[in-house]
């Protein structure tokens, strides 16, 4: 994992001048995003507070974070898992395939977690300045933040796995991959375009929001119960669900991991 992170982000090639430039640029981007999202989340909180639904605010924050992380990971998950340049080297060494797979998923998780902080930080700031903090709230927010990147990472990796599985059995790999990502972007843009209407619908029908979360987005439903309920079993269930999801994904993918990588490297041609 350490070697993977160093090679991916070229950490050894960064000089002191480059590091200072990167830090300045990263600080500028972080502050700009924070100010923009601070205004957005302030409006969201005020809108929910007017209709006495402020207890759903943090649920919305984590939902937006998970959606954002999923969208920005889905395009890189396939390459990060299956098309690394060091595949030939790693698979020739006496290292378990599951170890290689786990290290690659861990690197995606770290990337996703850092990416998610850009969304969570301003959302939590708005929440903290509007409510009285308690030790229980601090613990719950910390746990939710730490585990917020797991499910979107696994969903993005699952999508990458499906695309890799389909393309590994086809002659026209690039066309299938392009069509798949185009369809996904179209669905995502429609969802964003209709986001205001959906949000208004849920504000007007709080019971509908609860039912949708419970039966269609159960992890988000557990997040909401963890925040609004005094029962610690909900946050424990949410953590257990995340751990179970990542364990099942690694166990199932490990069975076909090497075979998919080999098939992706094959070049199929038609000949007379």
N, C-alpha and C positions, 0 to 999 in steps of 0.2 A: 504493500500500500504506500509506504514511504517513497519507494523508487518510482512508483506510478505517478504520485503527486509531483515529484521533482521533475520528471520527464514531461508530464502533461503541461505544466505551467512554466517549464524552463527556469526553475528557481536558481540553478547553479550559474546560469548565464546572466543573471541580473546583477549589474554593478551598483555601487552606492548612488551614482547619479540617476540611473534608471529607477532605483528603488524610491528615491525622493520624488521623482516625477510621477511614478505610479501612485504613491501615497497622496500626493497633491491632487492628482486627477480623480482618484477614488474618493477622496474627501469631498471634492466638488460635486461629484455625481451623487454621493450619499446625501449631502445636505440638500441638493436640488430635489431629489426624490422625496426626502423627508418633508420638505416644505410643501410640495405639491400634494402628497398623500395626506399630510396633516390637515389641509383644508378639506380634502375629499372626505376623510373619516369624521371630521368635525360636523360636516353637513349630514352625514349618515347617522351619527349619534343623535344629533338634534332632531332629525326626522323620526327616528325610532322612539326617542324620549317623548315626543309630543303625543304619540299614540300608546304610551305606556308599554313599549316593547324593548326598552333599553337592555333587558336581560338577554336579548338575542344579538346584541351588538358584537360581542366578542366572537360569537359563532360566525357572524358574517365576516369578521376580520380573518379568522382562521380559514374560512371557506375560500375567500379571495386569494389568500396566500397559497393554499393548496392548488387552486386552479392555475394560478400564475406559475408556480413551480412545475406543475405538470406540463403546461404548454411550452415552457422554455427548456424542458428536459427531453421532451418526446423526440426532437430532431437529432439529439446527440446520443440518446440511449443505445440505439442500434450500433453506432460506430464504437461507442465506449465499451460495449459488451462483446461484440463479435468481430470487429474489424480493426483491432489494435495492430500496430506494426510489429510488436514483439511476440505475436502468437507463435511463430515458428520456434523462437528461442524458448519461451516459457513451457510450451508443451513437450519440448524435448528434454526438459529437466525433470528430475525426480520430485515433482510437486503435484499434489492432488489437484484435480480439476476443480473441485469444490473450493479449494483455497484461492485459486486464481479468480474464480467467479465471485467469491465473497469480497476479495480485495477490490474488484472492479465496481461492484455494487456499492461498496463503502465509499469509494471515491465519488460516485454520483451522488450519494447521500450527503457527503460533506459539501459538495457544490450546491446542491439543492437547499441545504440548511442555510448557507451563507446568503444565497439568493433570496430565500424566504424572509430573512431578517430585514431586508430593505422594505418589505411590506408590513411585517409584524411590528417593527419598532414604532413607526408613526401611529399605527392603530392602537397599540398599547398605551402610547403617550396620551392620546385623547381619552382613553378609558380611565387611566390613572388620575388625570386632573379633574375628572368628573365624579369620581366615587371615592369613598373612604377605604383605603387599603387595609387589609387584615392579613395576618400570617397565612391563613388558609388560602386566600386569593393569590398571594404571592407564590405559594407552593404549586397551586393548580396551574397558574399561568406559566411558570417555569417548566413544569412537566409537559404541558401542551405544546409549548414552543420547541422543546427538545425533540418531541416525537412528531412534530407537524410535517416533516419532510419525508417520512417513511412511506406512507401510502401513495402520495403522488409519484415518488420515485419508482415504486413497484409497478404502478399503473403504466407509467411511461416505459419502463423496462419491458413490461408485458406486451405493450404495443410494438416496441422494437423487436421483441421475440417473434411475434406473429408475422411482422413484415419480413424478418430474416428467414423464418420458416418457409414462407410462401416464395420468396425470391430465390431461396436455395434450391428449389425444385423447378425453377423456370429458366427458360433461355433468355427472356427479356427482363432481367433484374431491374435495370434502371427505370424502365417504363412503369412497371408495377409499383416500385417505390415512389415514383413521382405522382402517380394517380392516388395512392394511399394518402400521402401527405397533403395533396391538394384537397381531397375530400375532407380530411380532418380540419384543415384551415377554414374551409367553407362552413363547416358545422360550428367551429369556434367563433367565427365572425358573426354568424347568425345569432348565436347565444349572447354575444356581447351587445349586438344591436338591439336585441329584445330584452336586455337586462333590466332597463328601467320599468318596462311594463310588468315583468315578472316580480320585481321588488315591490311595486305598487299593489299588485295582486295579493302578495303575502301580507303586506301591511294592512290591507282591507280585510283579510281573512286569516287571522293568527292561527286558527285551528287547522287550516289547510297547510300552513307552513310546518306545523308540528307533525302532521301526517306524512307530508312529503319527505321530511328529514328522517322520520322513523322507518319508512318503508322503502325509500329510494336511496338515501344517503345516511346509512346507519352510523358510520364513524363520526359524521358531523352531528348527528343526533346525540351520540355519547358525549361529544364535546360540550354541547349545550347543557346536558344534564350534569356534567361535571362542574360547570360554572354555576348553574342555578340551584342545584340540589346540595344538601349537606351530607349526603350519603357518599362516603369515599369509594364505594364499590364501582361507581361509574368511571372515575378516573383510572382505577385499577383495571377495569374491563377494557377501557380505551387503550391502555398501554399493552395489555395482553393481546388485544386484537392486532395491534401493529407488529408485535413480535411474532405472532402466529402467521401473519401475512408474509412477512419477509422470510420466515423459516420455510413455509410451504413453497414459495416461489423458488428459492434456491434449491430445495430438494427436488422439485419437479423439473426445473430447467437443467439441473446438473446431469440428468439422464441423457439429454440430447445436445448438450452444450458443445462438446467436441465435434459431433457429427455435423451440426449446423455450420460451424466454423470451416470445416473441411469442404462442405458443399458450396459455401459462399466463394471459396477460392477456385472452385472448378470453373472452367470455361467450356460451354457447350456450343458446338457448331453443327450446322447442317451440311452434309456433303453428298455428292452423287458417286 
